[in-house]
């Protein structure tokens, strides 16, 4: 990320990834905003990936890695989908 800024002047980046990368970026407080599109279908199971995967927090001292979210917008899309836009509170 430092190279993208230094070499190319990149100020903003859109990350569309899975739970592992999402978890890493969130715990390093690299997200300013999070957009989530909720589909009208339920998927579950022990092996099902989630929005935030990765290692679990193992102690009270690790709670500083968590980020609170502030809902900025909720938009109803076609076919009962929802778009939720959150600001990450650091």
C-alpha positions in Angstrom: 0.0 0.0 0.0 2.9 2.4 0.8 4.3 1.7 -2.7 1.0 2.4 -4.4 0.9 5.8 -2.7 4.6 6.6 -3.2 5.0 5.3 -6.7 1.6 6.0 -8.2 0.0 8.7 -6.0 -2.8 6.3 -5.0 -5.0 7.9 -2.3 -8.0 5.5 -2.3 -8.3 1.9 -3.1 -11.4 -0.3 -3.5 -10.9 -3.8 -2.0 -13.3 -6.5 -3.2 -12.1 -9.6 -1.5 -13.0 -12.5 0.7 -13.2 -12.8 4.5 -9.5 -13.4 5.1 -8.3 -10.2 3.4 -11.2 -8.3 4.8 -10.2 -9.4 8.3 -6.6 -8.4 7.8 -7.4 -5.0 6.4 -10.1 -4.3 9.1 -7.8 -5.3 12.0 -5.0 -3.1 10.7 -7.5 -0.3 10.5 -6.9 0.2 6.7 -10.6 0.6 5.8 -12.3 4.0 6.0 -15.7 2.8 4.6 -17.3 -0.6 4.2 -20.1 -1.3 1.7 -22.0 -4.5 2.1 -24.6 -5.9 -0.3 -27.0 -8.2 1.5 -28.5 -10.9 -0.8 -31.9 -12.3 0.1 -30.7 -15.8 0.6 -29.3 -17.7 3.7 -26.2 -19.8 3.4 -24.6 -21.5 6.4 -22.5 -24.2 7.7 -19.2 -24.6 9.7 -17.1 -24.4 6.5 -18.9 -21.4 5.0 -16.8 -18.3 4.6 -17.9 -15.1 6.3 -17.3 -11.4 5.7 -14.5 -11.4 8.2 -12.4 -14.5 8.5 -9.0 -15.1 10.0 -7.7 -15.8 13.4 -10.1 -15.3 16.4 -9.2 -12.8 19.1 -7.6 -14.7 21.9 -7.4 -12.2 24.7 -8.9 -9.0 26.1 -5.7 -7.2 25.0 -6.6 -7.9 21.4 -9.9 -6.0 21.6 -8.1 -2.9 20.2 -8.0 -4.6 16.9 -11.8 -4.3 16.5 -13.4 -1.4 14.7 -16.9 0.0 15.4 -19.0 0.9 12.3 -21.4 3.8 11.9 -24.2 3.3 9.4 -24.1 6.0 6.8 -26.7 4.7 4.3 -29.1 1.9 3.6 -30.4 1.5 0.1 -33.0 -1.0 -1.1 -31.8 -2.5 -4.5 -33.6 -4.7 -7.0 -34.9 -8.1 -6.0 -34.8 -7.4 -2.2 -31.0 -6.8 -2.1 -29.8 -4.2 0.4 -26.7 -2.0 0.2 -25.3 -1.0 3.6 -22.6 1.7 3.7 -20.7 2.1 7.0 -17.9 4.4 8.1 -15.2 2.7 10.1 -14.7 4.4 13.4 -11.0 4.1 14.3 
